Amino acid sequence: MATRIRLRRVGRKGQAYFRIVVADSRSPRDGRFVAAIGNYNPRANPAVLDVNAEQARAWLEKGATPTDTVRSLLKQAGVFGKSAPPAA
C-alpha cells in the first residue's frame, strides 16, 4: 500500500482547518485515513501548526511520501532535521 502524508480539510465553508493525516494514495482527500499526526490552521494569526514529530518521522521511515505542502509544513515543524531520513 502506497501511503501519503497529506492534508485533510475539515471545518465550515470559508473556515478551512486541516488535519495532517497518513492515507492510502488512492483514497479521496477527505476519505479514509490510517493515522492523524497533526493539525494546521492557516486562518489563525499567526498560523497554528501542531505536528507529532515522532509519528511523522516513523511514517517517513516506513516509506510514506508527503505532498509538497505537507513537506513544507513538516520543515517548519522541524521534522526534517539532522536525524530525519532524506525525503524521496
Buried (B, 14 or more C-beta within 10 A) or exposed (E): EEBBBBBBEEEEEEEBBBBBBBBEEEBEEEEEBBBBBBBBBBEEEEEEBEBBBEBBBBBBEEEBBBEEEBBEBBBEBEBBEEEBEEEE
